[in-house]
Amino acid sequence: MAKGKVLVIDDEDKLRNLLTRLISFEGYDVIDAENCRSALNKIEKHDIDVVLCDVKLPDGNGVDLIPKLKTKSPYCEIIMLTAYGNIPDGVQAIKNGAFDYITKGDDNNRIIPLINRAIEKADLAKRVQVLEKQLKTRFSFENIIGESKAIKEAIDLAKKVAPNDTPVLLTGKTGTGKEIFAQSIHQASKRSNKNFLAINCSAFSKDILESEMFGHKAGAFTGAIKEQKGLFEEANNGTLFLDEIGEMPLELQSKFLRVLESGEFIKIGDNKPQEVNVRIIAATNRDLQEEIKKGNFREDLYYRLSVFQINIPSLQERGNDIELLANYFAQIYATKNDKKIVSLSKEYVKALKLHNWHGNTRELKNVIERSVILCSSEELTTETLPIDLIKKLPETDNKKTYSEFDLALAEKEHIQKVLNYTNGNKTETARLLNVALSTLYRKLSEYKIR
């Protein structure tokens, strides 16, 4: 298999053929062109990684050709060849986007190593492009699953505010997908090619959160060995997502408000403000107006953040979206676990719809993941559901009429299957079963599972 594709452009037949053979011997796929016109035609038809181009061509100058080649193939790298070591030409070639500039004859030993390095750079650029496309696809509004009126209204509002730099406040219960909305807003904004950084305000103490947000100078406090950038500095010209903003300590709220109002922040241990241009998206599952009344949240900060507020609906507000999401997650976890899931039984879907999803989409994902792991056929059935979901089904819908003993037996079998899947990892087993670790240990003792 070829290591990459190289285009050699030179009007001297002997030299062009020599270079073509030399580069081919190294495992590269090589095509050639004798002038600018032919080169532009071939780079349109082939996925070129590296171009080796003479400066003097019959119908133009190779240095002037660089921008045209880059326009047609942005990720190719261009190495210029000349019979004369002309420094001004070399400088201009680099300015125009050339990878390097070498002299014919004198630098022959450099050609292959140079092509190797140019190929590596071109390959890296292409991989970055693929990852960026995957990121934009993954975090786009089109990937938010749902047909209900409530979720469509939320998506419509998010699409309208995305192109602007207006702060956005996302509200809604735990597990509704607020971070997915934040990332989708960022990807649909003019800042999409810049950083999207996120922090959970409830996950850190006041001092650590302050350092994470604003950064610190070396020696600012015990343990501050070197200067550290904060999230505001790292997210400059991009987006900063502050999850659980209602948990931010009051002392930090005033500093955060200063950044929103002035576009400046001061690192811990510094006395000089730095300018920053960051789009803020915040999220909370709390009623911030109630928190204001309790004295836990600044009113001025609330009004600054809630210029544009979007409520992300809970699963109970989304009707038939539960079935759509369940099918979507089933396919994801089926692929992950190398299984084939064709359908969800009617009883299974009914059990999902009867359940009160306090953990919302996050809880639904966990239940579907567990079901896929336990499933031994191509259809998800109620036998793979946790007992508390099965109990809500009417006996006419639940084909088995469980006695107390049968429920215990079913529960024991489920625990054993998940324990086998995790190779005895009790912490992971408890997570998949959606129970506390202490509850799992009690069940293991009760059912004498080792």
C-alpha positions as CSV (number, residue, x, y, z in Angstrom):
1,M,0.0,0.0,0.0
2,A,1.3,3.4,-1.0
3,K,2.6,5.6,1.8
4,G,1.1,8.7,0.2
5,K,0.6,10.5,-3.1
6,V,3.2,12.9,-4.5
7,L,2.9,15.2,-7.5
8,V,6.2,16.2,-9.2
9,I,6.1,19.3,-11.3
10,D,9.1,20.0,-13.6
11,D,9.5,20.8,-17.3
12,E,12.8,18.9,-17.6
13,D,11.8,15.4,-18.7
14,K,14.9,13.6,-17.5
15,L,14.8,15.2,-14.0
16,R,11.1,14.7,-13.6
17,N,11.4,11.0,-14.6
18,L,14.3,10.6,-12.2
19,L,12.5,12.1,-9.3
20,T,9.4,10.1,-10.1
21,R,11.4,6.8,-10.0
22,L,13.4,7.8,-6.9
23,I,10.2,8.7,-4.9
24,S,8.4,5.6,-6.2
25,F,11.1,3.3,-4.8
26,E,10.4,4.7,-1.4
27,G,6.8,3.4,-1.6
28,Y,5.0,6.6,-2.6
29,D,2.4,6.8,-5.4
30,V,3.8,9.4,-7.8
31,I,2.2,11.3,-10.6
32,D,3.9,14.1,-12.6
33,A,3.2,17.3,-14.6
34,E,5.3,19.4,-16.9
35,N,3.7,22.8,-16.4
36,C,1.3,24.9,-14.2
37,R,-1.8,24.1,-16.3
38,S,-1.2,20.3,-16.1
39,A,-0.4,20.5,-12.4
40,L,-3.7,22.3,-11.6
41,N,-5.6,19.8,-13.6
42,K,-4.0,16.8,-11.9
43,I,-4.3,18.2,-8.4
44,E,-8.1,18.5,-9.0
45,K,-8.4,14.8,-9.9
46,H,-6.1,13.3,-7.3
47,D,-5.9,13.5,-3.5
48,I,-2.3,14.8,-3.4
49,D,-0.3,14.8,-0.1
50,V,2.9,16.5,-1.2
51,V,3.9,18.6,-4.2
52,L,7.5,18.8,-5.4
53,C,7.5,21.9,-7.7
54,D,10.2,23.6,-9.8
55,V,10.3,27.4,-9.6
56,K,10.8,28.1,-13.3
57,L,8.0,26.6,-15.4
58,P,7.1,27.2,-19.1
59,D,3.8,28.8,-18.3
60,G,4.4,30.5,-15.0
61,N,6.4,30.8,-11.8
62,G,6.2,27.9,-9.2
63,V,6.2,30.4,-6.3
64,D,3.1,32.1,-7.7
65,L,1.6,28.6,-8.3
66,I,1.6,27.8,-4.6
67,P,-1.6,29.7,-3.5
68,K,-3.5,28.1,-6.5
69,L,-2.4,24.6,-5.5
70,K,-3.4,25.3,-1.9
71,T,-6.8,26.6,-3.0
72,K,-7.5,23.3,-4.8
73,S,-5.9,21.0,-2.2
74,P,-5.7,22.9,1.2
75,Y,-4.0,20.1,3.1
76,C,-1.2,19.2,0.6
77,E,2.4,20.3,1.5
78,I,4.5,22.0,-1.2
79,I,8.3,21.7,-1.5
80,M,9.9,24.1,-4.0
81,L,12.9,23.1,-6.3
82,T,15.2,25.5,-8.0
83,A,18.5,25.3,-9.9
84,Y,19.6,28.5,-8.1
85,G,19.7,29.2,-4.4
86,N,17.7,32.4,-4.7
87,I,17.0,33.6,-1.1
88,P,14.2,36.1,-2.0
89,D,12.3,33.4,-4.0
90,G,12.7,31.1,-1.0
91,V,11.4,33.7,1.5
92,Q,8.4,34.4,-0.8
93,A,7.7,30.6,-1.3
94,I,7.5,30.1,2.5
95,K,5.2,33.2,2.8
96,N,3.0,31.7,0.1
97,G,2.6,28.5,2.1
98,A,5.4,26.3,1.0
99,F,6.6,23.6,3.4
100,D,10.3,24.1,2.4
101,Y,12.6,25.3,-0.4
102,I,15.6,23.3,-1.7
103,T,18.3,23.6,-4.4
104,K,18.5,21.0,-7.1
105,G,21.6,18.8,-7.0
106,D,23.0,20.3,-3.8
107,D,20.1,19.0,-1.7
108,N,19.2,15.7,-3.3
109,N,19.9,13.8,-0.1
110,R,17.3,15.9,1.6
111,I,14.4,15.2,-0.7
112,I,13.1,11.9,0.7
113,P,13.4,12.9,4.4
114,L,11.7,16.2,3.5
115,I,8.9,14.4,1.8
116,N,8.5,12.0,4.8
117,R,8.1,15.0,7.1
118,A,5.8,16.8,4.7
119,I,3.6,13.6,4.4
120,E,3.4,13.5,8.2
121,K,2.2,17.1,8.4
122,A,-0.3,16.6,5.6
123,D,-1.7,13.5,7.2
124,L,-2.0,15.2,10.6
125,A,-3.9,18.1,9.0
126,K,-6.3,15.7,7.3
127,R,-6.9,13.8,10.6
128,V,-7.6,17.1,12.3
129,Q,-10.1,17.9,9.6
130,V,-11.9,14.6,10.0
131,L,-12.1,15.0,13.8
132,E,-13.4,18.5,13.4
133,K,-16.1,17.2,11.1
134,Q,-17.0,14.4,13.5
135,L,-17.2,16.9,16.3
136,K,-19.5,19.2,14.4
137,T,-21.7,16.3,13.4
138,R,-21.8,14.9,16.9
139,F,-22.7,18.2,18.5
140,S,-25.2,19.6,16.1
141,F,-28.9,20.3,16.5
142,E,-29.7,17.6,14.0
143,N,-28.3,15.0,16.5
144,I,-30.7,16.0,19.3
145,I,-33.3,13.2,19.2
146,G,-36.9,14.1,19.6
147,E,-40.2,15.0,17.8
148,S,-42.2,16.4,20.7
149,K,-43.3,20.0,20.6
150,A,-41.4,20.8,23.8
151,I,-38.0,19.7,22.5
152,K,-38.6,21.3,19.1
153,E,-39.3,24.6,20.7
154,A,-36.1,24.4,22.8
155,I,-34.1,23.6,19.7
156,D,-35.7,26.4,17.7
157,L,-34.8,28.9,20.4
158,A,-31.2,27.6,20.6
159,K,-30.8,27.9,16.8
160,K,-31.9,31.5,16.9
161,V,-29.5,32.6,19.6
162,A,-26.5,30.5,18.4
163,P,-25.1,33.0,15.9
164,N,-25.1,35.8,18.5
165,D,-22.6,36.4,21.4
166,T,-25.5,36.8,23.8
167,P,-25.1,34.9,27.1
168,V,-27.5,31.9,27.4
169,L,-29.0,30.4,30.5
170,L,-30.1,26.8,30.1
171,T,-32.6,25.6,32.8
172,G,-34.1,22.2,33.4
173,K,-34.0,19.1,35.6
174,T,-30.9,16.9,36.0
175,G,-30.1,14.7,33.0
176,T,-32.1,16.6,30.4
177,G,-29.1,17.2,28.2
178,K,-28.1,20.8,28.9
179,E,-24.5,20.3,28.0
180,I,-25.4,18.8,24.6
181,F,-27.5,22.0,23.9
182,A,-24.5,24.2,25.0
183,Q,-22.1,22.3,22.7
184,S,-24.7,22.5,19.8
185,I,-25.0,26.3,20.3
186,H,-21.2,26.6,20.2
187,Q,-20.9,24.5,17.0
188,A,-23.6,26.6,15.3
189,S,-21.9,29.9,16.3
190,K,-19.2,31.9,14.6
191,R,-16.9,30.7,17.4
192,S,-17.1,27.1,16.4
193,N,-13.5,26.8,15.3
194,K,-12.4,28.0,18.8
195,N,-12.3,26.3,22.1
196,F,-15.4,25.1,23.9
197,L,-14.6,24.5,27.6
198,A,-16.9,23.3,30.3
199,I,-16.7,23.3,34.1
200,N,-19.1,22.0,36.8
201,C,-19.4,24.7,39.5
202,S,-20.6,22.1,42.0
203,A,-17.5,19.9,41.6
204,F,-14.9,22.2,43.2
205,S,-14.3,24.1,46.4
206,K,-14.4,27.9,46.2
207,D,-10.6,28.3,46.1
208,I,-10.1,25.6,43.4
209,L,-13.0,26.8,41.3
210,E,-11.5,30.4,41.4
211,S,-8.1,29.1,40.3
212,E,-9.7,26.9,37.5
213,M,-11.7,29.9,36.2
214,F,-9.2,32.7,36.5
215,G,-5.8,31.0,36.7
216,H,-2.9,32.0,39.0
217,K,0.6,33.4,39.0
218,A,3.5,31.4,40.3
219,G,3.7,31.7,44.1
220,A,0.2,33.0,44.4
221,F,-0.5,30.4,47.1
222,T,1.0,27.3,48.6
223,G,1.5,24.8,45.9
224,A,1.4,27.3,43.0
225,I,4.8,26.3,41.6
226,K,4.2,27.8,38.1
227,E,1.9,30.1,36.4
228,Q,-1.4,28.5,35.2
229,K,-3.9,29.7,32.6
230,G,-7.5,29.7,33.7
231,L,-10.6,28.7,31.7
232,F,-11.3,32.3,30.7
233,E,-7.9,32.6,29.2
234,E,-8.0,29.2,27.5
235,A,-11.5,29.9,26.1
236,N,-10.6,33.3,24.7
237,N,-12.6,33.9,21.5
238,G,-14.5,30.7,22.2
239,T,-17.2,29.5,24.5
240,L,-17.2,28.8,28.3
241,F,-20.0,26.5,29.6
242,L,-20.6,26.9,33.4
243,D,-22.7,23.9,34.5
244,E,-24.6,24.1,37.8
245,I,-24.1,27.9,38.0
246,G,-26.4,28.0,41.0
247,E,-23.7,26.2,43.0
248,M,-21.1,29.0,42.5
249,P,-20.1,30.6,45.8
250,L,-21.3,34.2,46.3
251,E,-17.7,35.5,46.6
252,L,-16.9,34.2,43.1
253,Q,-20.2,35.4,41.6
254,S,-19.0,39.1,42.0
255,K,-15.7,38.3,40.2
256,F,-17.6,36.4,37.5
257,L,-20.0,39.3,37.0
258,R,-17.0,41.7,36.5
259,V,-15.8,39.6,33.6
260,L,-19.3,39.6,32.0
261,E,-19.6,43.4,32.3
262,S,-16.0,44.5,31.6
263,G,-14.5,41.7,29.5
264,E,-11.5,41.7,32.0
265,F,-10.3,39.3,34.7
266,I,-7.4,39.2,37.1
267,K,-5.4,36.1,37.8
268,I,-4.9,35.0,41.4
269,G,-1.7,36.7,42.7
270,D,-1.7,39.3,39.9
271,N,-2.7,42.9,39.9
272,K,-3.0,43.6,36.2
273,P,-6.3,42.8,34.4
274,Q,-6.3,40.9,31.2
275,E,-8.8,41.4,28.4
276,V,-10.9,38.4,27.3
277,N,-13.6,37.7,24.7
278,V,-15.6,34.7,25.8
279,R,-19.2,33.7,25.1
280,I,-20.9,32.4,28.3
281,I,-23.4,29.6,28.4
282,A,-24.6,28.7,31.9
283,A,-26.9,25.9,33.1
284,T,-28.7,25.1,36.3
285,N,-31.3,22.7,37.7
286,R,-32.2,25.1,40.4
287,D,-34.8,27.9,40.5
288,L,-32.4,30.9,40.6
289,Q,-35.1,33.4,41.5
290,E,-35.7,31.3,44.6
291,E,-32.0,31.2,45.3
292,I,-31.9,35.0,45.0
293,K,-34.7,35.3,47.7
294,K,-32.6,33.0,49.9
295,G,-29.5,35.1,49.4
296,N,-27.6,32.4,47.6
297,F,-27.4,34.1,44.2
298,R,-26.8,37.6,43.0
299,E,-29.8,39.2,41.3
300,D,-27.6,41.4,39.0
301,L,-25.7,38.3,37.9
302,Y,-29.0,36.4,37.2
303,Y,-30.3,39.2,35.0
304,R,-26.9,39.4,33.2
305,L,-27.0,35.7,32.5
306,S,-30.6,35.3,31.6
307,V,-30.7,37.6,28.7
308,F,-31.7,34.6,26.7
309,Q,-33.1,31.7,28.7
310,I,-34.0,28.2,27.3
311,N,-35.8,25.6,29.4
312,I,-34.7,22.0,28.4
313,P,-37.8,19.8,28.9
314,S,-37.8,16.7,31.0
315,L,-38.7,13.3,29.6
316,Q,-42.2,13.5,31.1
317,E,-42.8,16.6,29.0
318,R,-41.6,14.9,25.8
319,G,-44.3,12.2,25.1
320,N,-43.3,9.7,22.5
321,D,-39.7,10.9,22.5
322,I,-39.0,8.2,25.1
323,E,-39.5,5.5,22.5
324,L,-37.3,7.4,19.9
325,L,-34.5,7.9,22.4
326,A,-34.8,4.2,23.6
327,N,-34.3,3.0,20.1
328,Y,-31.4,5.4,19.5
329,F,-29.6,4.3,22.7
330,A,-30.3,0.6,22.0
331,Q,-28.4,0.9,18.7
332,I,-25.5,2.7,20.2
333,Y,-25.1,0.2,23.0
334,A,-25.7,-2.8,20.7
335,T,-22.8,-1.6,18.5
336,K,-20.7,-1.0,21.6
337,N,-21.4,-4.6,22.9
338,D,-21.2,-6.3,19.5
339,K,-24.9,-7.2,19.5
340,K,-27.8,-6.9,17.1
341,I,-31.0,-5.3,18.5
342,V,-33.8,-5.2,15.9
343,S,-36.7,-4.0,18.1
344,L,-38.2,-3.2,21.5
345,S,-41.2,-5.2,22.6
346,K,-44.6,-3.3,23.1
347,E,-44.5,-4.2,26.8
348,Y,-40.9,-2.9,27.1
349,V,-41.9,0.4,25.5
350,K,-45.0,0.7,27.7
351,A,-42.9,0.1,30.8
352,L,-40.6,2.9,29.8
353,K,-43.4,5.3,29.3
354,L,-45.0,4.5,32.7
355,H,-41.8,5.2,34.6
356,N,-41.1,8.5,36.2
357,W,-37.7,9.5,34.9
358,H,-36.3,11.6,37.7
359,G,-32.8,11.2,36.1
360,N,-34.3,12.0,32.6
361,T,-32.3,11.1,29.5
362,R,-29.2,10.1,31.6
363,E,-31.3,7.6,33.6
364,L,-32.9,6.3,30.4
365,K,-29.5,5.7,28.8
366,N,-28.4,3.7,31.9
367,V,-31.5,1.5,31.7
368,I,-31.1,0.9,28.0
369,E,-27.4,0.0,28.4
370,R,-28.3,-2.5,31.1
371,S,-31.0,-4.0,28.9
372,V,-28.7,-4.5,26.0
373,I,-26.1,-6.2,28.2
374,L,-28.7,-8.6,29.6
375,C,-30.5,-9.2,26.3
376,S,-30.0,-12.6,24.7
377,S,-32.1,-12.1,21.6
378,E,-32.6,-9.4,19.0
379,E,-35.5,-7.8,20.9
380,L,-35.4,-5.9,24.2
381,T,-38.1,-7.3,26.5
382,T,-39.3,-6.5,30.0
383,E,-37.2,-9.3,31.4
384,T,-34.1,-7.1,30.9
385,L,-35.7,-4.2,32.8
386,P,-35.1,-3.4,36.5
387,I,-37.8,-4.8,38.8
388,D,-39.2,-1.4,39.7
389,L,-40.1,-0.7,36.0
390,I,-41.7,-4.1,35.6
391,K,-43.9,-3.7,38.6
392,K,-45.6,-0.7,37.0
393,L,-47.0,-2.8,34.2
394,P,-50.6,-4.1,34.5
395,E,-50.6,-7.9,34.9
396,T,-52.4,-8.3,31.6
397,D,-49.4,-6.6,29.8
398,N,-46.8,-8.4,31.8
399,K,-46.9,-12.0,30.5
400,K,-45.4,-13.4,33.7
401,T,-47.3,-13.1,36.9
402,Y,-44.5,-12.7,39.4
403,S,-44.8,-13.9,43.0
404,E,-42.5,-12.5,45.6
405,F,-40.2,-15.4,45.2
406,D,-40.2,-15.0,41.4
407,L,-39.2,-11.4,41.7
408,A,-36.4,-12.2,44.0
409,L,-35.2,-14.9,41.6
410,A,-35.3,-12.6,38.6
411,E,-33.4,-9.9,40.5
412,K,-30.8,-12.4,41.6
413,E,-30.3,-13.6,37.9
414,H,-30.0,-9.9,36.7
415,I,-27.4,-9.1,39.3
416,Q,-25.4,-12.2,38.5
417,K,-25.5,-11.5,34.7
418,V,-24.3,-7.9,35.2
419,L,-21.6,-9.1,37.7
420,N,-20.4,-11.6,35.1
421,Y,-20.3,-8.8,32.4
422,T,-18.1,-6.6,34.6
423,N,-15.8,-9.5,35.5
424,G,-16.8,-9.1,39.2
425,N,-16.3,-5.3,39.3
426,K,-18.8,-4.3,42.0
427,T,-18.6,-0.6,41.5
428,E,-19.3,-0.9,37.8
429,T,-22.0,-3.4,38.5
430,A,-23.7,-1.0,40.9
431,R,-23.5,1.8,38.3
432,L,-25.1,-0.3,35.6
433,L,-27.9,-1.6,37.9
434,N,-28.4,2.1,39.0
435,V,-28.2,1.2,42.7
436,A,-25.9,2.3,45.5
437,L,-22.9,0.2,46.2
438,S,-24.1,-0.5,49.7
439,T,-27.4,-1.8,48.3
440,L,-25.5,-4.1,45.9
441,Y,-23.4,-5.6,48.7
442,R,-26.6,-6.2,50.7
443,K,-28.2,-8.0,47.7
444,L,-25.1,-10.1,47.2
445,S,-25.2,-11.2,50.8
446,E,-29.0,-11.8,50.7
447,Y,-28.8,-13.9,47.5
448,K,-25.5,-15.6,48.5
449,I,-23.8,-14.4,45.3
450,R,-20.0,-14.6,45.4
